[in-house]
Structure formats: structure tokens, C-alpha cells
Amino acid sequence: MILFEIYLSLTLVMTPLDESWNYLHPYPYKMKKYILLNWYKEDFHFWIDGSWILKQKNNNDSKLKAKARRQWHERQTK
């Protein structure tokens, strides 16, 4: 029973942190599915230097994904 409580406690702490990291640091090749926001290869441009750049806009975005894109581009221009 104590192991279950420890597991549950860690899950309740780590899941929001992992979701937040995914929101703030988009990357096209995640190894798992997220609850709130999933990034796909189609959301990015691939540049010659090997980096992935998030596209400015996508018509199929949810409100959360559109907000994440906008914030990512604002951080890149600072």
C-alpha cells in the first residue's frame, strides 16, 4: 500500500511538470503522448543547420497550441 501511495504522489507531481515542459519546449519527436498538447513533425520547419523551428501558424491548432506557438515565437525574438 505504501508503494502505491509513493507512486501516486510522484505521478501527481511529475505529470504537471512534464506537461509544462512539453508546452514550453516543443519538439517534433516526443517518445510519448501527452494529455494536453502533442507536437508533430508537421508543426515544424526543418532548417539546414539541423534545428527544428516551430511554424508561426497552423489552421488546425487548438487554442492551447496556438497560444504555445505564439509564446514560443515571442521567446525566440527576445
Steps between C-alpha positions, in 0.01 A plus 500: 500500500783739579657439159173592332481823702857590403428423135182707507677791669782500246255475211293791630815714525683393185212499249428876519873572485541282192197657331637846575840410354331372183300823473806724539748292298335365185684223319368290209614156614361438848513144621156505661156655473407790722164585650469867405723562201681282249751637249540333162756525221249700293511777764865579419736615226832317468795731438828414332697538824302209645271695730122485511310828488139515607271627224336837565146380441293193425129516423433172682637615836302493820494818707765358733731402215459841330587671829807277545617586146454872562690487830781291348553753221491790747774329706710442186491867398620632837 
